[in-house]
């Protein structure tokens, strides 16, 4: 491995870990620290985090797909981002309907599932190449 690919792998692992931590801990932060609501509910913060998450996740999924060529990771990630987008759009337009929170939860679960499959498929490819 050259220096660039080692640095690239470190960045992919860091972004994946940061996203998983964010998805798992954010609901706890909302419930335990309600004083952060005005800061975290800021339109610019919310849209910025959304785009940062989508760009980082797309990079991670793309790098894994280039390695393992399994399209299910892209489909799951795309569906998860669409659920996030529906939730964000409804919040921005002040549209409320029953189950809107479930769009956010379903999106997070789909993205986490795509990360899990991406990781497992990538590990399988590494093991396969090691055994050759």
DATAWO-V88809 format. One record per backbone hydrogen bond with DSSP energy under -1.0 kcal/mol. CO is the residue of the C=O (numbers start at 1). NH is the residue of the N-H. E is the energy in kcal/mol with one decimal. If there is no record, write none. Layout:
CO;NH;E
CO;NH;E
This chain:
2;6;-1.7
3;7;-2.1
4;8;-2.2
5;9;-2.4
6;10;-2.1
7;11;-2.0
8;12;-2.2
9;13;-2.4
10;14;-2.4
11;15;-2.7
12;16;-2.3
13;17;-2.5
14;18;-2.7
15;19;-2.1
16;20;-2.3
17;21;-2.5
18;22;-2.3
19;23;-2.7
20;24;-2.2
21;25;-2.9
22;26;-2.0
25;29;-2.3
26;30;-2.4
27;31;-1.8
28;32;-2.9
29;33;-2.3
33;36;-1.8
34;37;-1.4
36;40;-3.1
37;41;-2.5
39;42;-1.1
42;46;-2.8
43;47;-2.6
44;48;-2.2
45;49;-2.7
46;50;-2.0
47;51;-2.5
48;52;-2.5
49;53;-2.5
50;54;-2.5
51;55;-2.6
52;56;-2.5
53;57;-2.7
54;58;-2.5
55;59;-2.0
56;60;-2.3
57;61;-2.9
58;62;-2.5
59;63;-2.3
60;64;-2.0
61;65;-2.8
62;66;-2.4
64;68;-2.7
65;69;-2.5
70;73;-1.0
71;75;-2.2
72;76;-2.7
73;77;-2.2
74;78;-2.8
75;79;-2.5
76;80;-2.3
77;81;-2.6
78;82;-2.2
79;83;-2.1
80;84;-2.3
81;85;-2.8
82;86;-2.5
83;87;-2.2
84;88;-2.8
85;89;-2.9
86;90;-2.4
87;91;-2.0
88;92;-2.6
89;93;-2.4
90;95;-2.6
97;100;-1.6
100;104;-1.1
101;105;-2.2
102;106;-3.1
103;107;-2.3
104;108;-2.3
105;109;-2.5
106;110;-2.5
107;111;-2.4
108;112;-2.7
109;113;-2.4
110;114;-2.4
111;115;-2.3
112;116;-2.4
113;117;-2.7
114;118;-2.4
115;119;-2.6
116;120;-2.8
117;121;-3.0
118;122;-2.1
119;123;-2.5
120;124;-2.3
121;125;-2.1
122;126;-2.1
123;127;-2.6
124;128;-2.5
125;129;-2.5
126;130;-1.9
127;131;-2.0
